[in-house]
């Protein structure tokens, strides 16, 4: 049995054990990385640790730390109320606002994980408070990021178009952008219908503090960041949109300003809002690392208001950090020993171009669910060149299909975006949410590559 096949079988065993024995998959993956890396791939500890995602570790820790502080001092509650007022109490519009916001950020040049890191904590805090399915809200954020991810001026779009030009293939920047935009918009629409969107519309408008008479529905579900409710947790987790909302319990430190304008802006909340704006500016304007920036801002807030921040470190999603970092370390071992290249070359050697095309789309989707989306496209597009040169497959459609297949799966909890959504969700059964994301990610991996191939490759575009 080849080393590459052994490494794939071990990954399957890790999934089976984690699913049936409720062992943290990240811990299992670290053990598998050690065993396979040492005994099969002949790697030393440095070679194994080369796959450890240090940047993602810092992003997960930094962002969840910063937003734990924001929840503790009531800033996220203030943002939620502001969002409700912005859409005049129409809670059903909020998932689409988040979709559009992340799409706009990536379309103008934000890296997809950076946009998700900024938007997801606010979106999921809103979902918890108003009994919206966290699966709906989280996937809307991720699909929004991918919808704008291939604009001609975006990071992903620039990289893929550069690869196409380097390989001497015909390309179309607009086709690439529209393929990703339409695919993610269609998926988001289906998700909205399936995971409670119709019930959200049926609620009408919830009563907002500055427009009490305009609220045609009932009061929103949820409590302050420290109390939580069974209704929000169970309803949101069900994927059905939750039960009818109930009245909000407001803590003394969440008192209104006396004019019906919502939560009072305290100095700590003003400073936290300033920190969130600084995070956006630093990441999007100056291309600074989102994780390091978030940690720095969280430390500043903790120093100024230690009482608000005392429990924030404990609220960092440590189990999620272990899970994601362990799995990605094992994937790094697979890349180091050439398993991914081995699989891609095997597919590329198939003599039937259409069959090779669909298999490459599936490899892109499966690998990208655990690793870098752009990285896998950079590896697979060159592998497609030999059969594209035969003229039976349109290069424009093939590149677009690979791009859609490799990025739409970023809802997987093992990808950077999916991990950020999982880590950012407050007051949910995290194991259940993880399983929901994993199942949904598996469905996307199984269905979308075939549809992308059927729509973009089979007609022969380009």
Helices and strands as residue ranges (DSSP letters): H 3-21, H 25-39, H 45-49, H 54-72, H 75-86, G 91-93, H 94-107, H 112-129, H 134-147, H 155-166, H 173-194, H 197-203, G 212-214, H 230-237, G 252-254, H 267-280, I 281-285, H 286-286, H 290-304, H 306-309, G 313-315, H 318-336, H 339-348, H 353-368, H 373-388, H 395-407, G 408-411, H 416-424, H 430-452, I 453-457
